[in-house]
Amino acid sequence: MHRYPDSPVFYRSLVREYPRAVRGRGCWIEDDTGQRYLDAVGGAFVASIGHGVTEIGEAMARQAGRLAYVNGTAFTHDAVEELAGRLVRLTPGMDRAYILGSGSEAVEAALKLARQHWVERGRPGKHRVIALEPSYHGNTLLALSASARPHYRAYWPEWLADITRIPAPYAYRCACRGDAGCPACTGDALEDAIRREGAERIAAFIMEPVGGSSTGASIPRDGYLQRIRELCDHYDVLFIADEVLCGAGRTGTWVATQAEGVVPDITTLGKGIAGGYAPVSAVLARDAVIEPIARGSGALLHAQTFSHHAVTCAAAVATIDYIEHHRLVSRCQAMGGVLHQRLDRLRSLPGVGDVRGRGLLAGVEFVADAGTRATFPRRARVAERFTRNAQDEGLIVWPNTGHADGEHGDLVMLAPPYIIEEREIDEIVARFSRALGRTMAEAAATA
Ligand SMILES: Cc1ncc(COP(=O)(O)O)c(C=O)c1O
């Protein structure tokens, strides 16, 4: 085990011990003691094609041997041309792709693109952004500003931009429980906010079309995304679909908006597009968004040394090749059916309030009382405890807290690699149930 301060590594947590991972194959990770972990969340929704696919590394090595890096101000190259071509072909309505490294960078660039679009169209008053609550769009300061996740914002409120918030279409935690057609769940809350603020001040609305970690794979009700599209058209607001987590095939279509037949103005992708073999993200946009900039200043003002990077682009091209060759998007749909059917069994276990999601993306929300949906006290740290107990059981999941009211709420997410087999799904459910039993016993002891 490894921990601060015994190592020169500035770890993500300075108060826990880390096993040392040494190899990965398929859905499994092995540490240096030989312990195996079932990676039920692809690390952080990243390992889309599974661990240890040697052809991705080979494609990266070929690219590095031929041409590792040129700056995007001086050259284009085969890898970025190929990747952008793949991404716009796969993502309906999108015409161009700007390649970056992380999801936060993509969100940051997407918001700047929206703002620059309006300035270059001669409407500089359109600068405000509307986002959902709860939501998560990244950790750099503009992306964090868009994110409604109070505990991530604790130390830098003075540095964050002022964003207009509307309630997320999060049926499980909504007073209407998703049925009554309240403004949050229908999308009318967006219209109210645009009218209140004045459409002439709103540059963009950003949301995840399928909820990520901050709402535990919550799916907006039918018609929600269509309504958002209509409102954005009507009030001249750019619609940014943040598909960093839910995109790249995970929910059974390449992008989640596709399932609803909705085309946003800007789409962000990240995480799964290069399967974890390299850090790659992308901002995709319609020509109508980019043209005012092309006719005006001539460039998105967002220079980053490592944008359009040849080796990381090659990793993404090889990953997308793999996804297409093995038909992994339709596999997400098929195996998603199996995953949700098996996860349904968890509903009867003590502490489980809801199980939801689409394709190979699922959220399990923990509650103290399934009838009232009352949360556990925060001091019980149920999501964190569960995640540690699951790791002890050899199961990797992703926790989230605070979604119920900014402080309370415990859920965990599952997002296994697209190549997962049925018996591995059964194994997830078995290990999950054991970890939950231990967690509930510990929570009872802290009550
Ligand atoms: C929806 C969404 N957008 C953006 C991000 C930020 O991505 P990254 O952590 O790669 O910066 C995340 C990360 O979890 C995310 O879930």
The ligand as an SDF file (V2000), in Angstrom:
LIG
                    3D

 16 16  0  0  0  0  0  0  0  0999 V2000
  -20.2330   15.8250  -17.9160 C   0  0  0  0  0  0  0  0  0  0  0  0
  -18.8010   16.1410  -17.6370 C   0  0  0  0  0  0  0  0  0  0  0  0
  -18.2360   17.2020  -18.2250 N   0  0  0  0  0  0  0  0  0  0  0  0
  -16.9590   17.5350  -18.0210 C   0  0  0  0  0  0  0  0  0  0  0  0
  -16.1690   16.7840  -17.1780 C   0  0  0  0  0  0  0  0  0  0  0  0
  -14.7380   17.1700  -16.9430 C   0  0  0  0  0  0  0  0  0  0  0  0
  -13.8940   16.2370  -17.5300 O   0  0  0  0  0  0  0  0  0  0  0  0
  -12.3930   16.0620  -17.0380 P   0  0  0  0  0  0  0  0  0  0  0  0
  -12.4330   15.4670  -15.6860 O   0  0  0  0  0  0  0  0  0  0  0  0
  -11.7930   15.1620  -18.0850 O   0  0  0  0  0  0  0  0  0  0  0  0
  -11.7600   17.4030  -17.0530 O   0  0  0  0  0  0  0  0  0  0  0  0
  -16.6990   15.6720  -16.5510 C   0  0  0  0  0  0  0  0  0  0  0  0
  -15.8700   14.8470  -15.6400 C   0  0  0  0  0  0  0  0  0  0  0  0
  -16.3080   13.9800  -14.9550 O   0  0  0  0  0  0  0  0  0  0  0  0
  -18.0500   15.3360  -16.7780 C   0  0  0  0  0  0  0  0  0  0  0  0
  -18.6170   14.2830  -16.1790 O   0  0  0  0  0  0  0  0  0  0  0  0
  1  2  1  0
  2  3  1  0
  2 15  2  0
  3  4  2  0
  4  5  1  0
  5  6  1  0
  5 12  2  0
  6  7  1  0
  7  8  1  0
  8  9  2  0
  8 10  1  0
  8 11  1  0
 12 13  1  0
 12 15  1  0
 13 14  2  0
 15 16  1  0
M  END
$$$$
